[in-house]
Amino acid sequence: MRRVATLSLLALTSLLGCASLRDVFTAHANEAARAGTFTLGAEQLATILKAAGPQAQTTDVAVYIAETWVDYALYAQAVARRLPLTDSATMTAAFWPELGQLKVQRLHDDMLKKNVQVGPGAIDSAYDGPDVRVIQHILIGVQATAPEAQKAAARKQAEDVLRQVRAGTPATFADLARKLSQDPGSGRDGGFLPPAKKGAYVPAFDAMAWKLGPGEISAVVPTEFGFHVLRRPTKEEAAPRLAEWVRQAASQKLDSAWVAGIASRNGVEVRASAPQAMRTALARSTDYASNTLLVAAKGKGLTVGDFNRWLRALPPDYAQQLKAAPDSMLRDFAKSLAVQQLMAREADSLKLGPTPEEWTSLRARYAQELEALSAAMGLASGPVADTSAAAEARTKAAEQALTTYFTAVTTGQAQLRPMPSQLAIALRAQISAQVNDAGIKRALELARPAPARGDSAKAGAAPAPDGAFQPAPGGPPVGTPAELSPGPSFHAIASTAGTYAPVFAGGRKPPSRPLPGSCESLRARSA
């Protein structure tokens, strides 16, 4: 399996996902990237690529590193220049995906509150009907392959439990479930299982669940999990759990109509050119200012710039899946993002944003993240932090701190501490930055070994063609932890990256996620 030899480079490429080459053409071949007054030289980038090995010497990997360097270079200069980083506007920009999700959730909750009323009649219908059951059970577990003597002992214990619950009160069943049930999830809740439709359980359990009347207790029921004692709670006992089930069922029916209504009211229309524009953006995902429309809508639709910002906010496996998606899925995805933005806008108009307490908590977390990032980069002390130092001295010290930190990260001597991806985008609006085609090309030329004259077979390892390093869904392909060297730094770096650096060893399929703004995502959040 292909993998990058340098672990810290794996962290860099997986942390920020699918950054790609800017459509910027320059004659400055000695500069791989520029951020404000700081530059990443082609030779410096070549040194990193050499250390990573031939498999990493591709345009994609080189651009990943250069774009990551730009993010941290912008932050270092922002700190040195005393740019506002903790004001409400910057914090809002840095956390807009999270804030947007919160607003959409508030809007959804408001819609359900207005449209879903769970009265006694609805609960009665659910309880008395054939569609759903609330069941309590106590499990005495035993494996199907266990010796017969062990199975007999488990059955005897279950029969003893049955005698106790039949001789006691309804509370006795819950108490015994907490003490004896070997199904820990339901046991902690007095044996209650979530409301379920017929067919949700294994056959023997399912058949008994639908035979029981209100308050009835079953005989011992054997399944492949062991021996169960079941009880059907009374309507009064089941009502709180059924109320939530009825609410969820009603919510699922309303969600599709609600999302469709928002799209219709706002004249949402996916442009015919959207799939191709999205594919271009997936390969060149750093143009955050583009106003090219993907989806038209009242007020403001979804632009290529918006799409690129979403790509920075979403886990990397989304981008990998989108690259292979058909046009129909890309159109649906673009529409879902546009509707998500419209929902957030509607929530704003209804003043359904964060509460003061949530803002306080978010601000505190944001400040802690920046403090930790500044400390890791060496920006929290020395000349950069000296309020009496001249701006020029602070900027020079920040550049040196950046070089030291980036060198340590790319050589595996330090961990790459993540920064809010949207903060990096916000800083690009304040400080000019670019990755240079010519500089990237020059870095690759310097990193790749030159073939020996007259004997190409004995030359150094052939350079990997562009595109040979293809990250697997969710991040670069890696082997098992035992194959990685040095292992500890990989796990440390991956853990700091959170959702931005999922690693799927051995080619495991990444978990599927509902599209933002879709009915599935709304149900997932409200579940």
N, C-alpha and C positions, 0 to 999 in steps of 0.2 A: 504494500500500500504506500502510495506517495505520501511523504510528510516532510515538513520543513525541519531541518536539523536543529536550528536554534530555537529553544523554547520561548524565549522572550519575543521572538518575531511572531510565533504562533499567537501569543497574547495580543500583540499589536494588531494582527490582521483580523482576529476574531472579535476583539473588543468593539470595534466601531463598524463592523459589517462591511458592506459592499461599497466603499468609497471607490471612485473611479476617476480616470484621467479627465482633467478639465479640457474644454475645447479652447485652449489658449496656445497660440503659436508664438514663439519667441526665438530670437537669435542668441539668447544668453545661455549657451550650452553648459557653462560652468555652474549654473544655478539650477538645482533640481526643484527648489521651491523657495518662495519668498513670502514672508509675513511681516508687514510693516517694514521696519528697518533690519529685520533679522533674515538671514539667508541659510538655506540648507545646500551646501555645495554638492556638486555631482560626485566629487571624490569622497566626501563624507558618506553619502548614500551608497556609493560603490563599496566602501569598507564594510558597511552593514550587510550588504548583499553577499559579499564574499564570505563573510562569517556564516551566513545562512546556508551556503552550499548551492550547487548548480540548479537544484530543483526550484529554488526560490528566485532565481534570476530571470524573472519575467516582468513584463510591464505591469501586470495586475499587482503583484507583490510590491514592486517599487513604488507604485502610486499609493498603495495602502500606507506604506511607511511615510511617504512624503505628506500625505493628507493628515496623518496622525501628528506628525511633527508640526504642521501648520496649526492644528488645534491648540497644542501646548505652547507654541511660540506666541500665539495671539493672547493666550491667558497670561503668560509671563509679562508681555508688554502692557497688558491692561493693568496688572498689579503695579508695575513700575511707574506707569503714567498716572496712577491713582484714578483710573476710570471708575465710574459707579458700577459696582457689581452686585450690591445687595439692595439696591433700590427696588421698589415695587415693579417698575416697568421691566427691568432686566430679569428679575426673578420670575415674572409672569412669562416672559419669552423663554426662559430656561426650562420652565415646567409646563409649557402649554399642552403637551399631550396628556399629562396627568390631570391638569386642571380641566381640560376638555372632557375627559372621561368622567370626571366628577360632575360636571355640569350636565352631561347627557344622562347620567344616572339620576340626578335630581329631577330632570325633566321627565324621565320615564316614571319615576316614583310618583310625581305629580299627576301624570296621565292615569296611572293605575288608581290613585286615590280618588280621582274624579269619576272613573268609569267602571271600577270593579268594586262592587259592594257584596260582601260575603255575609248574608243574613242567615238566621236559623233555618229557613227553608232550604237554602242551598246545601247546608251541612246535612240536613235530614235526607235530602235526595241522594247525596253522595253515600251516606252511611247505609241507607236502605237499598240502594241500587246494586246491580251486579258487577259494576265496573271496578271498584276499588275496595281494598280491605286495609284496616289497621290491625296489626297482630302483635301480641307479645309472645316471646318464647324464651325458654331456658334450654341451653345446649350443654349436654355432657358429651364432650368431643372424644372421638376415637377414630383412628384411621381405618379405612376399608381393608387395608392389608394387615391390620393388627392380628395377633393370635386370638383364637376363639375365647380363651380364658379372659383376655383383656376386654374383649367386646362384651362378654357376659357380665363382667364387673361394672362396665359403664352402663349397661342396660339396668342392672340392679340399682345403681345410684340414681338413674333417671326415674325408675319406678318409686323409689323412696321420695324423690322430689315431688312426684305426682301425688302421693299420699298426703304430703304436707300441704300442698296448695289446695287440694280438695277439702281438707279439714280446716283450712284457715279462711281469711277474708281476702278481698281483692288486693289489699295492701301486702298480704303475705306473698303473693306472686312477685310483686315488684321487689320486695326485700330479698327474696331468695334469688331472683335474677341477679341482683347486685352482688350477692355473696358467692353464688355458685356457678352462674352461667359462664361457659368458656368461649362465648362470643363477646369479646370485650366491648365492642362498640355499642351493641344494644344492651349489654349487661349493665353498663354504667347508667343507662337511661331506663332502668326498671324493666328491661326486656323488650321495650318498644322498638319495632322496626318502622321505617318510614312508610307512609301510605304507598301501596303498590297495586298495579293492575294484575288481573289474572294472567298467569303464565310467567310472572316475574321470578318465582321461586322454583326450586327443583320439584319434580312431579309429585312426590309423596307429600311434601310439605305444602305445596300449592293446593292439592286436592283437599287436605284436611282444613286449610285456612278457609276455604269456601264452604265447608260443611258446618262450621261452628256458628251457633247463634249468639246473640249478645250475652256476654258474660260467661259463655261456656268454656270449659277446659277440655282439651283433647286427651286421648290416650297417648302413650309413648309412641312417637313417630320416628322410625329409623330412616336415615338418609346416609349418603356417603360421607357426611361430616360428623356423624355420631347419632345421638339420640336426643330428640326434642320433646319438650312439653309445651303445647301452644295454648294460648288464651285469646279469645276475641274480646277486647274491651267493650264496655257499654258505650252508648252514644255520647253520654256526658263525658266519659273519659277520653274518647277519641276526638271529640269536637275541636279542641285547639289544633290538633295535627291535621285534621281534615280541612279546617278553615284555610290553612296555608296551602294545602294541596289544591283546593278549589280556586284560591287566588292565583296560583301558578298556572293552572289549566286555563283560566280566563285570560291571564296575561299572554299566554302563548297564542291564543286566538286573536287577541287585540294587536299584538306586536306587528304582524305583517301589515295589517290595515293602517296602523299608525305610521309606520315607516313609509308606506306607499302614499299616505296622505301628505306627509311632509314633502316628499319628492314632487307630488302633483301640484301642491300649492305654490311651490317655488319654481315651477317650470324646469325641473332638472332634465337635462338632455345631454347624453354622452356624445361627444363629437366623433365623427367617423374616423378622424385621424388619431384618436386617443390611443388605441393599442400600439401603433407604431411609435408615437411620441413617448409612450411609457417604456417601450423596449429601449429606445435611445437613452432615456433617463436612467434606466437600470444599468446601462453601461457607462453613463456619464452623470452620476448622481450628486454633483456638487454645485449645480446652478440653482441656488435658492432664491434668486430674484426674478426668474423667468415668469412672465405673465401670459405665456402661451396657454390657452384654455384647453383642458381635457374634458371638463364637464361644464356646460353653461347652466346658470341658475340666476334667480333674481338676486340683486345686490352684488354678490361675488360668487363665482363658481369655483371649481377646483382647477388650479393652474399647475404647470410643470413644477414651479417652485414649491407649491404646497406639497405635491407628490414627493419631491425630493426630501422635504422636511419630514414627511411621514416615514420615508425609508430610514431616516436616521433614528426615528423614534421606535420603529418596530423591530422585533428580534430578527437576526440575520436570516433565519430559515424562511421568513416570508419572502425576502428578495429572491432567494434561491428557487422557491416554488413558483414565483411570478415569472421568472425568466423562462421556465418551461411551460407556462400556462398558455392555453389557446386564447385567441382574441376575445372570445365570449367571456371567459373568466376575467380577463383584464378589464373589459367594459364593466362587468359587475363590480369588480373591486373598486374601480374609479368612482362608480356611482355610490358605493357604500361610503367611501371617504367623503364625497361631496355631501351626502346626507348627514354624516357625522358632524361636519362643520356647520351645517344648517341647524342641527339640533343644538349645538353649543351656542350659536348665535341666538336662537329662540330662547334658550335658557337665560342668556344675558338680558334679553328684553323683559323677561319675567322676574329678573333679579333672583335667580336660583343658583347663584355661585357659591363659593366656599363660605362657611360661617367664619366669624372672627376667630373662633378657637382653632379652626382648621388652618386659617392663614398663619396664626401664631406658630402652630406646630410645623407647618411647611417652611416658614421663615427660619425657624430654629434648625431644622434639618439641613436646609440649604446652606446656612452659615457654617454649620459643622463640616459639611462636605468641602466647602471652599477652604476652610481653615486646614483641613487634613491635606487637601491638594497642595496648598501653598507650602505647608511644612514638608511634604514629600519632595517637592521640587526645589527646596532650599530658598523659597521666596519670603518666608515668614521671619527671617532674621537677617542680620548683616546690612550692607548698604541698601538693598532693595527695600527693607522695612524702615530704614532711617528717615524719619520725616524731615530732618534738617539737611539731608543730602540733596544735591542738585539733581534735576530731572535726568540730565545726561549721564550722571554717575549711576543713578538707579537703573537706567535702561541698560547700561553697559554691564552692570552686575547681574541683571536679570538674564541677559544673553548668555553670560558665562554659566549661570545656574542652570539654564535650559540645556546647554551643551553637556554639562556634567551629568544632569539627570537623564537625558536621552541616551547618552553613551552607556550609562549604568544599566538602563532598561534593556537596550538592544544587545548588551553583552551578558545579560542574565544576572547582573549584580544587584538589581533593584526591581521591585514590582511596579508595574504601570498602574497608577491609581486613576480610576475612571473619573472623567469630568462630565457634567450634564451635557449630553450631545447637542441639545438645543442652545445651550450657552455658547458653544463653539460657533453655531450658526449666527447667533446674535452678535458675537464679536466680529464676525466677517463684515457685518454692516457698518462697523465703526472703524475697522483697520483693514486696509487693503491686503489681499492675500491671493496667491496663485501657485499652481503647480505647473512647471514648464515642460512641454513636450521634449524640447531639445535637451534639457538637463537630465530628464529621465533616460532618454536614449543614451546620452553620454555616460551616465552612471552604469547602465547595463553593459556598455562596451568595456568600461574599465573593470567591471566585476567579473566578466566572463573570461576564462583563460584563452589566450591566443593559441591557435593550433600550431604545432611544430612544423617547420618547413620540410616539405618532401615526405612527411610520414604522418598523415592525418590519423592513422590507426593508433599511433602511440602518443597522440596529443592528449592534453588534459581532457577532463570530462566535457563532452559536447554541451554547449549551452542549451538549456531547455527552451523550446519554442514558446512564444507568447501564447498563453492559454493553457500550457501544460500543467500549471499549478491551478487546479480547479477545486476551490473549497467545497467540501461536502455540505449538505444541508445543515445549517446551524453553526458552521464554522469550518476551519481547515480540517482535513481528514487526519486522524491520529490513530495510533495503535493503542494497545492496552496500556495502562499506567506503567506496567513493568518494562515496556519497550521504550518509554520516554526517558530521556536523560538530559539534565538532571530532573528527576521526578518532583521533588518537593516544591521547586519554584513554579513548575507548571500548575500544580494544584493551588498554590497560593495566588497566582495571578488569575487563574480561571475563577476562583471564588470571589475575587474583588470585582470581576467584570459583571457578575449577576446575570440578568437576562440578556445582556449584550454579548455574552460569550458562552453559549451552550455548546457542549462538546458531546458528540455521539460516537463513542468508540465502537469499532467493529462494524461500522456501516449501519447501525441501527437507525430506523426511520424516525425522524423528529416527530414530536407530538403535534397533532393538528390543532389549529386554533381558529375560532370563528372570526370572520372578517369584522373589523371595527365598524360599529354602526349597524351591523346586521341584526336580524331577529335572534340569531343563535347567540351572538355576543351579549345581547340584552338579557336573554334568558340565563346565560351563564353567570352574569353579574348579579341577577336578582335571585338566583337559586340559593 
